[in-house]
Amino acid sequence: MDQAKKTVAFLTLGCKVNQYDSQAMLEKFQAAGYEQVDFGGMADVYVVNTCVVTAVGEQKSRQMLGRARRRNPAAQLVAAGCLAQKDADKLKGLGVRLVVGNQHRARVVELLQEAVEKDQQLVAVEGITKIPYEQLSISRQEGRSRANLKIQEGCDRFCAYCIIPYVRGTIRSRTPGDIAAEAQRLAEAGYREMVLTGIHLSSYGRDLADATLLDAVRAIAGVPGIDRIRLGSLEPVIVNRGFAQALAEIPQVCPQFHLSLQSGSDTVLGRMRRRYTAAEYHEAARHLQAAFPGCALTTDLMVGFPGETQGEFEESLAFCRAVGFAKMHVFPFSRRAGTAADKMPGQLPRAVKAQRAREAIALSGELSRAYRERLIGARLRVLFETQDGQEARGHSPQMIEVKARGGVPGEMMDVVITGLEDEGLTGDLC
């Protein structure tokens, strides 16, 4: 290949970890002389970073590979990520030149070059147990203010519905020193907010001799220029009074926490193989609310898990009301071959799952509005990110979008909240 004139296009499906991994691979291509172009146009190389969390995500991953093939039959296709880890041989049938799973992504350009030179399809997928953390790194992201910073890989929870441990492997953690070094590079590039991401963030450090999640947070907090630290999804089992109070002593930590729920019914939680009860979850939420008064709690809620009765569903909704979430990510149960839940009796009809999802989404909207209404009149520090004419948009520490005239992208400015807009807030600069 004449790499100096080549173009590459990326499409990323799924989670923030995938977004980070895509950025790391993109920077490898750019270092090799590639120019990034839009995935909707013509490119010499198309990279699809795939997802398998739901059947929809898996289907879309295949569709996007097929769409890229039709757009430019002469292009080289690269399939990366979780579907590549799960179904490497099947992806070869879609004409993919390189299949790279959840390892060897740092060598993506080298591996693609090898496959092209040998004029063959290459599968760079291997077992992902008992392997070290893959040293990926980034120096920038598309936004100008906030950056995802991956600190952990893998999960060993094996919840009944989840395929992720099978495609992401065992717990691997990045050292606090390496985390701080990347945070410093991002701060020097102008990023003022770090979002800590991982496949199972609460397990960070279990494979290291002397590091915990709090150590990772403190390592970033010590980097000059970083004003905000936001945690990704947490398990309630990690949140005790001491943990919450320790976070509150770090001034950069944002008062917004995504505490994974899945269900508010103990019987459903048991079938899911979640390792907490509704009462234990509520206690974790109270610890955060006590340490961070007025904080925004967000969560994931699964509806239609096998055997979920109408009573269990209603119990789950009542629990969500009791906690008072600022926002909920609602999704219906999706069967994943190879998981325990796929073989469970009591699989619910699609129509029932869809109806319950609609009801839960309506509740999420109600709770979100109630939370945002309590912020009217408050003075919030907003990190502005985009501008449209005289109006700018950014996010409050509670991770709520705020619109205000006169805001400057890249700057933190005080805003008095005056009203609601869609899922966000409006306000005036102080």
C-alpha positions as a Python dict, from the first residue, in 0.01 Angstrom:
ca = {
    (1, 'M'): (0, 0, 0),
    (2, 'D'): (102, 359, -59),
    (3, 'Q'): (-3, 461, 290),
    (4, 'A'): (79, 829, 245),
    (5, 'K'): (-230, 871, 28),
    (6, 'K'): (-465, 628, 201),
    (7, 'T'): (-784, 716, 385),
    (8, 'V'): (-948, 538, 676),
    (9, 'A'): (-1303, 558, 810),
    (10, 'F'): (-1418, 438, 1153),
    (11, 'L'): (-1759, 336, 1283),
    (12, 'T'): (-1788, 258, 1653),
    (13, 'L'): (-2080, 70, 1804),
    (14, 'G'): (-2152, 12, 2171),
    (15, 'C'): (-1988, 144, 2486),
    (16, 'K'): (-1744, 417, 2586),
    (17, 'V'): (-1469, 155, 2607),
    (18, 'N'): (-1520, 88, 2237),
    (19, 'Q'): (-1500, 462, 2171),
    (20, 'Y'): (-1167, 473, 2347),
    (21, 'D'): (-1036, 165, 2163),
    (22, 'S'): (-1141, 315, 1828),
    (23, 'Q'): (-959, 639, 1902),
    (24, 'A'): (-646, 443, 1993),
    (25, 'M'): (-661, 250, 1665),
    (26, 'L'): (-735, 565, 1465),
    (27, 'E'): (-423, 729, 1604),
    (28, 'K'): (-221, 427, 1488),
    (29, 'F'): (-355, 474, 1135),
    (30, 'Q'): (-287, 847, 1142),
    (31, 'A'): (68, 788, 1263),
    (32, 'A'): (114, 563, 958),
    (33, 'G'): (5, 841, 723),
    (34, 'Y'): (-366, 774, 685),
    (35, 'E'): (-620, 1054, 666),
    (36, 'Q'): (-951, 1007, 848),
    (37, 'V'): (-1267, 1047, 640),
    (38, 'D'): (-1636, 1007, 715),
    (39, 'F'): (-1769, 651, 729),
    (40, 'G'): (-2053, 753, 499),
    (41, 'G'): (-1816, 836, 215),
    (42, 'M'): (-1544, 663, 14),
    (43, 'A'): (-1243, 529, 200),
    (44, 'D'): (-955, 293, 134),
    (45, 'V'): (-998, 126, 472),
    (46, 'Y'): (-1315, 88, 678),
    (47, 'V'): (-1287, -12, 1044),
    (48, 'V'): (-1600, -124, 1228),
    (49, 'N'): (-1553, -160, 1603),
    (50, 'T'): (-1832, -404, 1680),
    (51, 'C'): (-2070, -474, 1968),
    (52, 'V'): (-2250, -788, 2090),
    (53, 'V'): (-2428, -666, 2405),
    (54, 'T'): (-2765, -707, 2229),
    (55, 'A'): (-2884, -887, 1920),
    (56, 'V'): (-2952, -546, 1765),
    (57, 'G'): (-2592, -437, 1820),
    (58, 'E'): (-2461, -758, 1667),
    (59, 'Q'): (-2691, -725, 1365),
    (60, 'K'): (-2593, -362, 1310),
    (61, 'S'): (-2224, -455, 1327),
    (62, 'R'): (-2270, -695, 1037),
    (63, 'Q'): (-2486, -447, 847),
    (64, 'M'): (-2223, -175, 870),
    (65, 'L'): (-1954, -407, 738),
    (66, 'G'): (-2180, -499, 447),
    (67, 'R'): (-2261, -135, 380),
    (68, 'A'): (-1891, -46, 366),
    (69, 'R'): (-1826, -334, 127),
    (70, 'R'): (-2101, -214, -108),
    (71, 'R'): (-1986, 147, -90),
    (72, 'N'): (-1633, 63, -202),
    (73, 'P'): (-1580, -299, -310),
    (74, 'A'): (-1206, -233, -344),
    (75, 'A'): (-1168, -112, 14),
    (76, 'Q'): (-1002, -310, 292),
    (77, 'L'): (-1244, -403, 573),
    (78, 'V'): (-1134, -436, 935),
    (79, 'A'): (-1366, -583, 1196),
    (80, 'A'): (-1259, -519, 1554),
    (81, 'G'): (-1400, -560, 1902),
    (82, 'C'): (-1649, -796, 2060),
    (83, 'L'): (-1821, -947, 1755),
    (84, 'A'): (-1478, -1002, 1603),
    (85, 'Q'): (-1376, -1185, 1920),
    (86, 'K'): (-1695, -1393, 1916),
    (87, 'D'): (-1748, -1475, 1547),
    (88, 'A'): (-1417, -1428, 1366),
    (89, 'D'): (-1469, -1702, 1108),
    (90, 'K'): (-1819, -1584, 1022),
    (91, 'L'): (-1691, -1232, 961),
    (92, 'K'): (-1440, -1365, 713),
    (93, 'G'): (-1741, -1468, 507),
    (94, 'L'): (-1838, -1100, 479),
    (95, 'G'): (-1514, -1026, 297),
    (96, 'V'): (-1332, -877, 593),
    (97, 'R'): (-959, -849, 531),
    (98, 'L'): (-857, -830, 899),
    (99, 'V'): (-1043, -955, 1204),
    (100, 'V'): (-891, -826, 1527),
    (101, 'G'): (-1065, -903, 1854),
    (102, 'N'): (-1006, -751, 2197),
    (103, 'Q'): (-632, -792, 2182),
    (104, 'H'): (-367, -690, 1923),
    (105, 'R'): (-550, -365, 1845),
    (106, 'A'): (-226, -170, 1895),
    (107, 'R'): (-91, -362, 1592),
    (108, 'V'): (-392, -302, 1369),
    (109, 'V'): (-202, -116, 1094),
    (110, 'E'): (84, -365, 1091),
    (111, 'L'): (-157, -660, 1075),
    (112, 'L'): (-361, -505, 795),
    (113, 'Q'): (-46, -437, 596),
    (114, 'E'): (58, -801, 640),
    (115, 'A'): (-280, -928, 524),
    (116, 'V'): (-277, -708, 214),
    (117, 'E'): (80, -795, 120),
    (118, 'K'): (2, -1166, 146),
    (119, 'D'): (-334, -1114, -26),
    (120, 'Q'): (-516, -1317, 237),
    (121, 'Q'): (-764, -1273, 514),
    (122, 'L'): (-605, -1253, 857),
    (123, 'V'): (-767, -1341, 1189),
    (124, 'A'): (-584, -1189, 1485),
    (125, 'V'): (-804, -1334, 1757),
    (126, 'E'): (-687, -1545, 2049),
    (127, 'G'): (-804, -1649, 2392),
    (128, 'I'): (-834, -1360, 2633),
    (129, 'T'): (-786, -1526, 2969),
    (130, 'K'): (-467, -1477, 3166),
    (131, 'I'): (-335, -1205, 2937),
    (132, 'P'): (-193, -865, 3037),
    (133, 'Y'): (-364, -530, 2991),
    (134, 'E'): (-319, -418, 2631),
    (135, 'Q'): (-128, -91, 2634),
    (136, 'L'): (-348, 129, 2419),
    (137, 'S'): (-326, 505, 2453),
    (138, 'I'): (-482, 819, 2308),
    (139, 'S'): (-375, 1182, 2281),
    (140, 'R'): (-707, 1339, 2180),
    (141, 'Q'): (-1074, 1275, 2109),
    (142, 'E'): (-1336, 1431, 1884),
    (143, 'G'): (-1472, 1663, 2153),
    (144, 'R'): (-1271, 1959, 2276),
    (145, 'S'): (-1345, 1941, 2647),
    (146, 'R'): (-1417, 1588, 2770),
    (147, 'A'): (-1216, 1270, 2714),
    (148, 'N'): (-1282, 905, 2795),
    (149, 'L'): (-987, 751, 2975),
    (150, 'K'): (-984, 372, 2980),
    (151, 'I'): (-834, 227, 3297),
    (152, 'Q'): (-959, -132, 3304),
    (153, 'E'): (-1053, -423, 3077),
    (154, 'G'): (-1250, -745, 3126),
    (155, 'C'): (-1515, -878, 3364),
    (156, 'D'): (-1557, -1195, 3570),
    (157, 'R'): (-1910, -1140, 3708),
    (158, 'F'): (-2086, -1372, 3459),
    (159, 'C'): (-2434, -1232, 3511),
    (160, 'A'): (-2692, -1467, 3364),
    (161, 'Y'): (-2784, -1242, 3070),
    (162, 'C'): (-2439, -1107, 2975),
    (163, 'I'): (-2201, -1226, 2707),
    (164, 'I'): (-1933, -966, 2779),
    (165, 'P'): (-1708, -1182, 3006),
    (166, 'Y'): (-1681, -1432, 2721),
    (167, 'V'): (-1560, -1172, 2468),
    (168, 'R'): (-1368, -928, 2689),
    (169, 'G'): (-1188, -1176, 2911),
    (170, 'T'): (-1059, -1157, 3266),
    (171, 'I'): (-987, -850, 3478),
    (172, 'R'): (-687, -645, 3358),
    (173, 'S'): (-603, -306, 3506),
    (174, 'R'): (-385, -19, 3399),
    (175, 'T'): (-135, 108, 3655),
    (176, 'P'): (-204, 441, 3827),
    (177, 'G'): (122, 578, 3689),
    (178, 'D'): (22, 500, 3332),
    (179, 'I'): (-324, 646, 3393),
    (180, 'A'): (-173, 969, 3524),
    (181, 'A'): (65, 993, 3227),
    (182, 'E'): (-219, 970, 2977),
    (183, 'A'): (-431, 1213, 3178),
    (184, 'Q'): (-143, 1459, 3163),
    (185, 'R'): (-116, 1424, 2783),
    (186, 'L'): (-488, 1487, 2749),
    (187, 'A'): (-477, 1783, 2987),
    (188, 'E'): (-193, 1934, 2787),
    (189, 'A'): (-409, 1893, 2475),
    (190, 'G'): (-681, 2102, 2641),
    (191, 'Y'): (-915, 1839, 2790),
    (192, 'R'): (-1047, 1949, 3127),
    (193, 'E'): (-1277, 1659, 3213),
    (194, 'M'): (-1180, 1292, 3233),
    (195, 'V'): (-1439, 1014, 3222),
    (196, 'L'): (-1299, 695, 3372),
    (197, 'T'): (-1415, 397, 3168),
    (198, 'G'): (-1376, 23, 3186),
    (199, 'I'): (-1570, -296, 3120),
    (200, 'H'): (-1620, -349, 3494),
    (201, 'L'): (-1482, -36, 3654),
    (202, 'S'): (-1556, -152, 4008),
    (203, 'S'): (-1306, -438, 3963),
    (204, 'Y'): (-1020, -200, 3887),
    (205, 'G'): (-700, -297, 4067),
    (206, 'R'): (-797, -648, 4172),
    (207, 'D'): (-515, -782, 3956),
    (208, 'L'): (-264, -527, 4083),
    (209, 'A'): (-67, -557, 4403),
    (210, 'D'): (-141, -219, 4556),
    (211, 'A'): (-403, -20, 4363),
    (212, 'T'): (-774, 47, 4402),
    (213, 'L'): (-1024, 253, 4206),
    (214, 'L'): (-971, 536, 4453),
    (215, 'D'): (-599, 527, 4372),
    (216, 'A'): (-680, 567, 4002),
    (217, 'V'): (-906, 864, 4076),
    (218, 'R'): (-642, 1027, 4295),
    (219, 'A'): (-377, 974, 4027),
    (220, 'I'): (-585, 1176, 3780),
    (221, 'A'): (-678, 1437, 4040),
    (222, 'G'): (-308, 1510, 4084),
    (223, 'V'): (-267, 1616, 3720),
    (224, 'P'): (-266, 1996, 3670),
    (225, 'G'): (-535, 2126, 3435),
    (226, 'I'): (-797, 1859, 3505),
    (227, 'D'): (-1100, 2023, 3661),
    (228, 'R'): (-1344, 1733, 3652),
    (229, 'I'): (-1330, 1358, 3701),
    (230, 'R'): (-1637, 1156, 3616),
    (231, 'L'): (-1673, 788, 3697),
    (232, 'G'): (-1823, 540, 3452),
    (233, 'S'): (-2067, 268, 3553),
    (234, 'L'): (-2024, 143, 3911),
    (235, 'E'): (-2155, -167, 4084),
    (236, 'P'): (-2338, -95, 4411),
    (237, 'V'): (-2122, -350, 4594),
    (238, 'I'): (-1824, -113, 4582),
    (239, 'V'): (-2011, 183, 4730),
    (240, 'N'): (-1993, 188, 5107),
    (241, 'R'): (-1981, 493, 5334),
    (242, 'G'): (-1603, 506, 5332),
    (243, 'F'): (-1582, 488, 4953),
    (244, 'A'): (-1838, 765, 4905),
    (245, 'Q'): (-1672, 991, 5163),
    (246, 'A'): (-1329, 933, 5009),
    (247, 'L'): (-1462, 1039, 4670),
    (248, 'A'): (-1617, 1350, 4824),
    (249, 'E'): (-1273, 1452, 4950),
    (250, 'I'): (-1148, 1474, 4590),
    (251, 'P'): (-1278, 1812, 4466),
    (252, 'Q'): (-1263, 1720, 4097),
    (253, 'V'): (-1508, 1429, 4131),
    (254, 'C'): (-1840, 1516, 3969),
    (255, 'P'): (-2165, 1469, 4165),
    (256, 'Q'): (-2307, 1230, 3907),
    (257, 'F'): (-2285, 854, 3941),
    (258, 'H'): (-2405, 577, 3714),
    (259, 'L'): (-2497, 297, 3954),
    (260, 'S'): (-2593, -18, 3764),
    (261, 'L'): (-2931, -159, 3877),
    (262, 'Q'): (-3084, -386, 3607),
    (263, 'S'): (-3389, -464, 3824),
    (264, 'G'): (-3546, -338, 4144),
    (265, 'S'): (-3695, -679, 4225),
    (266, 'D'): (-3495, -914, 4447),
    (267, 'T'): (-3632, -1225, 4280),
    (268, 'V'): (-3532, -1099, 3936),
    (269, 'L'): (-3191, -990, 4064),
    (270, 'G'): (-3140, -1341, 4196),
    (271, 'R'): (-3222, -1499, 3860),
    (272, 'M'): (-2991, -1249, 3692),
    (273, 'R'): (-2707, -1355, 3925),
    (274, 'R'): (-2653, -998, 4037),
    (275, 'R'): (-2460, -983, 4362),
    (276, 'Y'): (-2677, -745, 4562),
    (277, 'T'): (-3033, -698, 4678),
    (278, 'A'): (-3257, -398, 4618),
    (279, 'A'): (-3203, -292, 4981),
    (280, 'E'): (-2823, -310, 4942),
    (281, 'Y'): (-2848, -107, 4623),
    (282, 'H'): (-3061, 156, 4798),
    (283, 'E'): (-2806, 177, 5079),
    (284, 'A'): (-2526, 240, 4824),
    (285, 'A'): (-2738, 514, 4665),
    (286, 'R'): (-2795, 675, 5006),
    (287, 'H'): (-2419, 676, 5075),
    (288, 'L'): (-2357, 871, 4754),
    (289, 'Q'): (-2649, 1107, 4818),
    (290, 'A'): (-2519, 1176, 5169),
    (291, 'A'): (-2163, 1243, 5051),
    (292, 'F'): (-2276, 1445, 4747),
    (293, 'P'): (-2601, 1624, 4839),
    (294, 'G'): (-2819, 1673, 4532),
    (295, 'C'): (-2608, 1442, 4317),
    (296, 'A'): (-2749, 1289, 4000),
    (297, 'L'): (-2789, 912, 4012),
    (298, 'T'): (-2834, 742, 3675),
    (299, 'T'): (-2878, 373, 3602),
    (300, 'D'): (-2951, 89, 3361),
    (301, 'L'): (-3286, -88, 3383),
    (302, 'M'): (-3356, -415, 3204),
    (303, 'V'): (-3718, -516, 3150),
    (304, 'G'): (-3860, -848, 3038),
    (305, 'F'): (-3598, -1076, 3189),
    (306, 'P'): (-3708, -1442, 3164),
    (307, 'G'): (-3986, -1514, 3410),
    (308, 'E'): (-4042, -1149, 3504),
    (309, 'T'): (-4400, -1124, 3624),
    (310, 'Q'): (-4614, -813, 3606),
    (311, 'G'): (-4575, -788, 3982),
    (312, 'E'): (-4196, -802, 3964),
    (313, 'F'): (-4197, -539, 3691),
    (314, 'E'): (-4415, -307, 3897),
    (315, 'E'): (-4192, -370, 4199),
    (316, 'S'): (-3895, -262, 3989),
    (317, 'L'): (-4064, 61, 3880),
    (318, 'A'): (-4164, 140, 4239),
    (319, 'F'): (-3803, 94, 4346),
    (320, 'C'): (-3684, 336, 4076),
    (321, 'R'): (-3929, 595, 4207),
    (322, 'A'): (-3800, 544, 4560),
    (323, 'V'): (-3438, 602, 4457),
    (324, 'G'): (-3529, 906, 4245),
    (325, 'F'): (-3299, 859, 3948),
    (326, 'A'): (-3200, 1160, 3738),
    (327, 'K'): (-3207, 939, 3428),
    (328, 'M'): (-3248, 572, 3338),
    (329, 'H'): (-3120, 381, 3038),
    (330, 'V'): (-3403, 136, 2969),
    (331, 'F'): (-3368, -167, 2745),
    (332, 'P'): (-3557, -493, 2695),
    (333, 'F'): (-3389, -826, 2766),
    (334, 'S'): (-3205, -960, 2461),
    (335, 'R'): (-3124, -1331, 2437),
    (336, 'R'): (-2754, -1402, 2390),
    (337, 'A'): (-2651, -1753, 2289),
    (338, 'G'): (-2408, -1904, 2537),
    (339, 'T'): (-2547, -1725, 2841),
    (340, 'A'): (-2749, -1886, 3121),
    (341, 'A'): (-3050, -1663, 3055),
    (342, 'D'): (-3078, -1786, 2698),
    (343, 'K'): (-3184, -2128, 2827),
    (344, 'M'): (-3410, -2009, 3106),
    (345, 'P'): (-3782, -2087, 3099),
    (346, 'G'): (-4035, -1807, 3090),
    (347, 'Q'): (-3903, -1619, 2787),
    (348, 'L'): (-4142, -1327, 2738),
    (349, 'P'): (-4302, -1227, 2407),
    (350, 'R'): (-4143, -933, 2228),
    (351, 'A'): (-4464, -733, 2259),
    (352, 'V'): (-4465, -767, 2638),
    (353, 'K'): (-4101, -658, 2661),
    (354, 'A'): (-4168, -362, 2432),
    (355, 'Q'): (-4467, -248, 2636),
    (356, 'R'): (-4273, -268, 2961),
    (357, 'A'): (-3987, -76, 2803),
    (358, 'R'): (-4228, 201, 2702),
    (359, 'E'): (-4364, 225, 3056),
    (360, 'A'): (-4016, 236, 3205),
    (361, 'I'): (-3901, 498, 2955),
    (362, 'A'): (-4203, 711, 3048),
    (363, 'L'): (-4105, 682, 3414),
    (364, 'S'): (-3747, 779, 3327),
    (365, 'G'): (-3876, 1094, 3158),
    (366, 'E'): (-4090, 1176, 3462),
    (367, 'L'): (-3802, 1128, 3706),
    (368, 'S'): (-3561, 1323, 3486),
    (369, 'R'): (-3795, 1619, 3467),
    (370, 'A'): (-3850, 1614, 3843),
    (371, 'Y'): (-3476, 1613, 3907),
    (372, 'R'): (-3407, 1894, 3661),
    (373, 'E'): (-3690, 2106, 3801),
    (374, 'R'): (-3514, 2100, 4138),
    (375, 'L'): (-3214, 2266, 3973),
    (376, 'I'): (-3406, 2574, 3852),
    (377, 'G'): (-3259, 2874, 4028),
    (378, 'A'): (-2934, 2695, 4109),
    (379, 'R'): (-2596, 2829, 4009),
    (380, 'L'): (-2404, 2559, 3819),
    (381, 'R'): (-2051, 2549, 3680),
    (382, 'V'): (-2090, 2454, 3312),
    (383, 'L'): (-1813, 2323, 3088),
    (384, 'F'): (-1916, 2450, 2744),
    (385, 'E'): (-1844, 2232, 2442),
    (386, 'T'): (-2027, 2354, 2130),
    (387, 'Q'): (-2164, 2679, 1995),
    (388, 'D'): (-2448, 2763, 1757),
    (389, 'G'): (-2464, 3134, 1689),
    (390, 'Q'): (-2477, 3318, 2021),
    (391, 'E'): (-2590, 3009, 2213),
    (392, 'A'): (-2351, 2756, 2355),
    (393, 'R'): (-2412, 2412, 2502),
    (394, 'G'): (-2220, 2231, 2768),
    (395, 'H'): (-2269, 2006, 3069),
    (396, 'S'): (-2314, 2071, 3436),
    (397, 'P'): (-2129, 1864, 3700),
    (398, 'Q'): (-2447, 1652, 3715),
    (399, 'M'): (-2395, 1564, 3344),
    (400, 'I'): (-2703, 1756, 3232),
    (401, 'E'): (-2683, 1957, 2910),
    (402, 'V'): (-2713, 2331, 2968),
    (403, 'K'): (-2778, 2593, 2700),
    (404, 'A'): (-2684, 2957, 2757),
    (405, 'R'): (-2616, 3264, 2544),
    (406, 'G'): (-2258, 3382, 2559),
    (407, 'G'): (-2101, 3054, 2662),
    (408, 'V'): (-1752, 2988, 2525),
    (409, 'P'): (-1660, 2633, 2413),
    (410, 'G'): (-1371, 2496, 2617),
    (411, 'E'): (-1440, 2729, 2909),
    (412, 'M'): (-1601, 2667, 3246),
    (413, 'M'): (-1854, 2936, 3329),
    (414, 'D'): (-2114, 2990, 3601),
    (415, 'V'): (-2475, 2970, 3488),
    (416, 'V'): (-2796, 3040, 3679),
    (417, 'I'): (-3055, 2784, 3567),
    (418, 'T'): (-3379, 2941, 3446),
    (419, 'G'): (-3575, 2659, 3284),
    (420, 'L'): (-3599, 2321, 3113),
    (421, 'E'): (-3533, 2225, 2752),
    (422, 'D'): (-3596, 1876, 2610),
    (423, 'E'): (-3375, 1662, 2834),
    (424, 'G'): (-3159, 1953, 2944),
    (425, 'L'): (-3160, 2295, 3108),
    (426, 'T'): (-3143, 2658, 3001),
    (427, 'G'): (-2977, 2938, 3191),
    (428, 'D'): (-2804, 3275, 3196),
    (429, 'L'): (-2437, 3345, 3249),
    (430, 'C'): (-2363, 3498, 3586),
}
